Structure formats: C-alpha cells, structure tokens
Amino acid sequence: MEATVAQLGLNSGVPIPTMSVLMRFLILKYYSQYYSFCTVGNDFLQDVPLSRIVLSLYDQLNTSMLHAIDNGCQAFVVDEQGAERFLDLYMPVHDLARQRSLDKSLILLIAKRNQTQLLDRMRVHEAFRGKWCYLMLNHSDCAITTIDVFLAHAELANVLIVVYDEQERPTNIYNTVVDMSDVLERSVNVAMELVAVKWTSWKNHSFFPDKARDLNGYMLRTSMCNYLPFTGYERLEQETGNAFDSATGKRSIWLDGTELQLLVSYCERRNCNIMVFPEDEDEWGDVYPNGTGIGLMGSVAERRTDIAFGAFYLWFKPYNFSSYTATISRSGVTVLVPKPKLLPHWRTPFLSFSWPLWIAVMVTFLVGIIATWLAGTVRLRLLLLSAPTDQPWTGRSDLISEQHTLSDAVLMMVGFFVAQSSPIRTDLWSCVCLFASLLLAGFMVSNLYSGGLASVMTVPKYEKSIDTVVDFAATGMKWFGPTPYCLEEIWNASEPHLQQIQKTYIAAGPEEMNRYAHMGGSGFIVEQAQHGNFAPSNFLDRQVSTTLQPLKDYVYTQNCAALITNTNPLRSNLNEYILRVQQSGLLYHLGIRTAIRYLPTDVMRNIERSRMHQIDDGAVRLELGHFLGAFFILGYGLLCASLVFVGELWGTVMMRRWNETFVSKANFVTAY
C-alpha cells in the first residue's frame, strides 16, 4: 500500500501546538466515543477526563494488555519504545480477548531522531504482514525526497503516526490509506502521504478520515461454500465475474446468494475487490483448541481469509478465535420426514373405530355374551322349578328346547351388533330389561360403525403423520445432516425430546444423504431461510422430494451471520451496511431471485406442497380394493371354520375310539 504522509505546513509566525495540547485535543475529539483507551509509554497526557488504562512496557505487557482489552480498552496510544512490542502482541492478544470492540484506533508517537530506525524495524512486522518499498515524493512545500512505504494488510486501519521534535512539537503526521498491488499477493499496500496542515485552523483538520468510504481496491479475502440460497458461486470461462479466483488471480468467479450478493454490493459501493477461496470439500469444517482448523471456520481462525460466508449460526466454538458480523438473516432448522402413506385397503373394516373404541366394543360384546348366557341358564332353572309334575306333557324333557347355550348367546349378540333379528324370550321381566338394553347398544354400535365405514371408504385415510419435533423424537428415527455443528444450539438442552433426537443424529455428505433418502425411513435436517426457501437441497432430487415433508415446527431458530477475523477494520462499516440492507427489505428480493435462478423449482415446490396430499381429499368412487377388508374377514372366517371343523372331526373320532376302548376293557373285566 502506498502511504499518505501529511506534511505539516510550517508557516512562519503560526504557533504550533505542543504535544500535550495536540494529544489532549485528539483524545477528546476522537477517543471520547470509546469506553476507555490504553496508553503504553509517554503519552503527553495529563488530567484527561476520559477513562484511561496505563500499561507498563516492562511489566508483563501481554497479560496486562489482555486484561485491559477485556475491561473495555478500545483504542491505543503508544510511544516509540513500546511500538514494536505492542505490534507483536496486537493480533495474538486480540485473538484471546473476549471483548470484540469495533473501529479500533492507534496513535503512534515517534521522535524525529528515531523515525528512520523505527520504520526500518517495522517494515516486515506481522501486524502489517507486508514488505517495504521506497516511493519518491516531491512537494513544493516539503523538502522530503524519499518516504518509506510498506506493503501491508490493514489490520489497523485507523492509524495516526505523530512525529515530534526535541521541543515536543509535532513535525510530521502520517495517515494511512489502503491500495492493492497484486491480486494474488496476500499482502496489500498501505500508503503514507504527508498532507499539509493549516495550523491557523488545525482543530478543523480531520486527523482520522473515513477510510472505508473508498478502499482503493482493497482485496477482501473471502472463503465460502455452495449453500444456496445463502451462498453460491460458479466459475466463468471469461473474466466477466464479480470476484477474483484465488487459484488463477482472474476475475472469473460469479458470486450469488443472499449473503454474497450483499457483500458484492458492499464492495461496489466501497471500491474493494473480493478474492474467493472455495471450501467445497470441508465446507464449514472445524476449529481446534490450538487455533487451527479446516474448512470455513479454520480459514478465518488461521487468518488465511478475512471473512467467511455460509449462513453461520452464532456458534461458540469458532467464536474463541474469530468474531461474527451483524445478523444477516434468520433461519429455522427443521426436519424432513417421510410423508404418511395411504393405509392398505384390507384395513378398511377396522378404521371406522379407533383402537380404544374397538376395545370398548369388544368388552361390551363379551359382557353381553356372558349376561345373555347367564340369563338363559337362570331362566331354564326357574322354568324347571316352576313346571307342574302331575301333567305328562310338562316333563323335564319338554323344557330342553328352552335351554340357552353359549353358542346361542354369541350368535344373539352378533345379531344385535349387526342390526339383525334374534330370538328373544319375554316371559321374564329381567330378560326383557336385559335384551332391551342390548338392542339399544347394538343399534348404536351398528349405526356408528356404518357411518364411520362410509367415511373411510369414500375419503382416503393415511398413516399417522409426523408433525412435531416431539412426534419425531418418539419415532426414534435416524436423521442426517451435513455437520455436527447443526445441533450445537441444543447440545445442552434439558427437554427429553431434544436429548433423544441428538442420539439419532448422524453427520453425512450429500451422496450418503441422497442414498438414505432413496431408501426411505430416515429424516434429514433442513434449514428454512427467512423468506421461505429451504437449504440444503443438494441431496434432494425430484423422486425423493415427493416422499418427504417438513415438520410443522422448528427444532430451533437461529440468526445467520458471517465469520470475520477479530481485528478486521471493516467489521463496523460492514455491520452498518448489513443493517441498512436488512431494514430495506432487499434480502427478500435477493433470496427469491437466487431461488429462481439456482434451486430446483420442482423439488422446492414438492417440499412446500408436501402437506397437500396428491390424492384429492374429496369423495372417491368405490373400487374393488375397498372391499378387500370384507373379503379378508370372509376368508379369515372360512379358514377358522375349516380349522374348527377339522378339529371337531378329529375330536369326534378320538372320542369314539376312546369310548370303544373303554367299553372293551370294561367287558373284559366283567367276564373275568
């Protein structure tokens, strides 16, 4: 980056403020927005009415600096003795800190006699991650002929370098701006240029100009993966893309999706470029306790890229080594489960009543059989006791026809329940009351069954649908997703159903998920974007999409953001832009446009309409299949009758043989 050096116009007769006056003005004007600021070494400040944390250069600066940042230190003033040590600790300490403040500023105070030596030591510093070159400048009012210019990555964008003389008066002031040298270079140019300051009105001078307004082609290294409708890319044959390819350095990648289109529009307005680092193999990846990692999270944690997009939830693990931008959108995570199938026709006769009602009917039926059999037996005994003994035609043999057997009781109850006539005895009032109640019960059961059967035979009936997360947990069904982090939000859940579904979750790739989808009987995690689109969809095809449906509720909801390095100076400005786009409603337009362009329309339509049954829910014509249940009952009855008949024949033969054997043995004993 070329450096912009601000030349102090040393006009004769114009009083130049001392360093104490200048620093007090800078702190009150530019640092008052911060919660507190830190100073290392001589800061020329006395009685400043702002929160200040003084750090000692010789007393464990790393530990004290970390504690200061966690306690709200958001800006810094460093003298030349602590400059190099401070820059050594700037990025590692901020990576360990829990506070992630925005728009950090730095004022470096350098004595004029040590200016050249200090810049030479800083030329390859990791905080700037660059190399140095020399730029020849000629100003009519400046005798400077050469200026050190360092190639750097602007982790510190708001940097003000004040060079002062032995009288403690400023001689040179440097501001930094960003420029780009080579798209494939990891480092970029930070230029320092000496700009004239009118000391007659120096308090009106902008010492910290807004550098995010024009980034001068700053290269934003961006990692992402294909995860439509949030993020997506494609390589073009010609250099007509909106981003640079990290493999070739050519502008041959086209970025699309709600999140990446937002980034593209941001760079168009801020004059920056995007260098794309695809992570299609590891996708979101993982980050390890030592700060290394793979995939999108690892690229930001290791600072291989500046920012990563992929509909990131606010996961805690990568937050240990990186930060999140403002919320871009909201998403809900649910599960695609198998759609309920039509019930087989042979179950038609049994669908009129629910299982509890069937149990109640069977209990009533058995109680009725026992009651009628007992009533018939008692009635016969009463008739035998009350029959006159002096008339020959009223003997016990004449009352045998009045006997009520168990089979008679069964057939009588069957007749009552199917609205058929049955022989009823009315000579006892107890029998009249009993049979009247049984007739009424049978009438109600038969009519209710007829009405239920009519609805079952004309309106299609489906299996029990899995509608809620509780229903899904009760099935114990396995379900698949692209990464274990999909369940981080419910890892510590106390609800039993959420604990259950964690046990059955399996991380799998798109090919494996597609294979299980064709096999059936499994669930699949799916994310519903803020405006209704579903992701991921790369494992779905037209055939599979007709067999799945989403749950009616979410497993959880979460906000989506981008993952960014802790010290990225664009985070504040990017957050402001994200919120402006959010409130404008443009994300809805971007999401719909991306879905129309890239997502399989037929698959998405099948998923959205999956709870609208493909068969018309109105009345249907009766077909042969509707009578399979009746034929099943008939066949089952014939089979049972045949088996019982065979058993009766076998029993009769065995009884005859047993009787013959018993009689022959009895005759043999008598003859003896």
C-alpha positions, 0 to 999 in steps of 0.5 A, a space after each residue: 500500500 502506498 502511504 499518505 504522509 501529511 506534511 505539516 505546513 510550517 508557516 512562519 509566525 503560526 504557533 504550533 501546538 505542543 504535544 500535550 495540547 495536540 494529544 489532549 485535543 485528539 483524545 477528546 475529539 476522537 477517543 471520547 466515543 470509546 469506553 476507555 483507551 490504553 496508553 503504553 509509554 509517554 503519552 503527553 497526557 495529563 488530567 484527561 477526563 476520559 477513562 484511561 488504562 496505563 500499561 507498563 512496557 516492562 511489566 508483563 505487557 501481554 497479560 496486562 494488555 489482555 486484561 485491559 482489552 477485556 475491561 473495555 480498552 478500545 483504542 491505543 496510544 503508544 510511544 516509540 519504545 513500546 511500538 514494536 512490542 505492542 505490534 507483536 502482541 496486537 493480533 495474538 492478544 486480540 485473538 484471546 480477548 473476549 471483548 470484540 470492540 469495533 473501529 479500533 484506533 492507534 496513535 503512534 508517537 515517534 521522535 524525529 531522531 528515531 523515525 528512520 530506525 523505527 520504520 526500518 524495524 517495522 517494515 516486515 512486522 506481522 501486524 502489517 504482514 507486508 514488505 517495504 518499498 521506497 516511493 519518491 515524493 516531491 512537494 513544493 512545500 516539503 523538502 522530503 525526497 524519499 518516504 518509506 512505504 510498506 506493503 501491508 494488510 490493514 489490520 489497523 486501519 485507523 492509524 495516526 503516526 505523530 512525529 515530534 521534535 526535541 521541543 515536543 512539537 509535532 513535525 510530521 503526521 502520517 495517515 494511512 490509506 489502503 491500495 492493492 498491488 497484486 491480486 494474488 499477493 496476500 499482502 496489500 499496500 498501505 500508503 503514507 502521504 504527508 498532507 499539509 496542515 493549516 495550523 491557523 485552523 488545525 482543530 478543523 483538520 480531520 486527523 482520522 478520515 473515513 477510510 472505508 468510504 473508498 478502499 482503493 481496491 482493497 482485496 477482501 479475502 473471502 472463503 465460502 461454500 455452495 449453500 444456496 440460497 445463502 451462498 453460491 458461486 460458479 466459475 466463468 470461462 471469461 473474466 466477466 465475474 464479480 470476484 477474483 479466483 484465488 487459484 488463477 488471480 482472474 476475475 472469473 468467479 460469479 458470486 450469488 446468494 443472499 449473503 454474497 450478493 450483499 457483500 458484492 454490493 458492499 464492495 461496489 459501493 466501497 471500491 474493494 475487490 473480493 478474492 474467493 477461496 472455495 471450501 467445497 470439500 470441508 465446507 464449514 469444517 472445524 476449529 481446534 483448541 490450538 487455533 487451527 482448523 479446516 474448512 470455513 471456520 479454520 480459514 478465518 481462525 488461521 487468518 488465511 481469509 478475512 471473512 467467511 460466508 455460509 449462513 453461520 449460526 452464532 456458534 461458540 466454538 469458532 467464536 474463541 478465535 474469530 468474531 461474527 458480523 451483524 445478523 444477516 438473516 434468520 433461519 429455522 432448522 427443521 426436519 424432513 420426514 417421510 410423508 404418511 402413506 395411504 393405509 392398505 385397503 384390507 384395513 378398511 373394516 377396522 378404521 371406522 373405530 379407533 383402537 380404544 373404541 374397538 376395545 370398548 366394543 369388544 368388552 361390551 360384546 363379551 359382557 353381553 355374551 356372558 349376561 345373555 348366557 347367564 340369563 338363559 341358564 337362570 331362566 331354564 332353572 326357574 322354568 324347571 322349578 316352576 313346571 307342574 309334575 302331575 301333567 305328562 306333557 310338562 316333563 323335564 324333557 319338554 323344557 330342553 328346547 328352552 335351554 340357552 347355550 353359549 353358542 346361542 348367546 354369541 350368535 344373539 349378540 352378533 345379531 344385535 351388533 349387526 342390526 339383525 333379528 334374534 330370538 328373544 324370550 319375554 316371559 321374564 321381566 329381567 330378560 326383557 330389561 336385559 335384551 332391551 338394553 342390548 338392542 339399544 347398544 347394538 343399534 348404536 354400535 351398528 349405526 356408528 360403525 356404518 357411518 364411520 365405514 362410509 367415511 373411510 371408504 369414500 375419503 382416503 385415510 393415511 398413516 399417522 403423520 409426523 408433525 412435531 419435533 416431539 412426534 419425531 423424537 418418539 419415532 426414534 428415527 435416524 436423521 442426517 445432516 451435513 455437520 455436527 455443528 447443526 445441533 450445537 444450539 441444543 447440545 445442552 438442552 434439558 427437554 427429553 425430546 431434544 436429548 433423544 433426537 441428538 442420539 439419532 443424529 448422524 453427520 453425512 455428505 450429500 451422496 450418503 444423504 441422497 442414498 438414505 433418502 432413496 431408501 426411505 425411513 430416515 429424516 434429514 435436517 433442513 434449514 428454512 431461510 427467512 423468506 421461505 426457501 429451504 437449504 440444503 437441497 443438494 441431496 434432494 432430487 425430484 423422486 425423493 422430494 415427493 416422499 418427504 415433508 417438513 415438520 410443522 415446527 422448528 427444532 430451533 431458530 437461529 440468526 445467520 451471520 458471517 465469520 470475520 477475523 477479530 481485528 478486521 477494520 471493516 467489521 463496523 462499516 460492514 455491520 452498518 451496511 448489513 443493517 441498512 440492507 436488512 431494514 430495506 427489505 432487499 434480502 427478500 428480493 435477493 433470496 427469491 431471485 437466487 431461488 429462481 435462478 439456482 434451486 430446483 423449482 420442482 423439488 422446492 415446490 414438492 417440499 412446500 406442497 408436501 402437506 397437500 396430499 396428491 390424492 384429492 381429499 374429496 369423495 372417491 368412487 368405490 373400487 374393488 380394493 375397498 372391499 378387500 377388508 370384507 373379503 379378508 374377514 370372509 376368508 379369515 372366517 372360512 379358514 377358522 371354520 375349516 380349522 374348527 371343523 377339522 378339529 371337531 372331526 378329529 375330536 369326534 373320532 378320538 372320542 369314539 375310539 376312546 369310548 370303544 376302548 373303554 367299553 372293551 376293557 370294561 367287558 373284559 373285566 366283567 367276564 373275568 
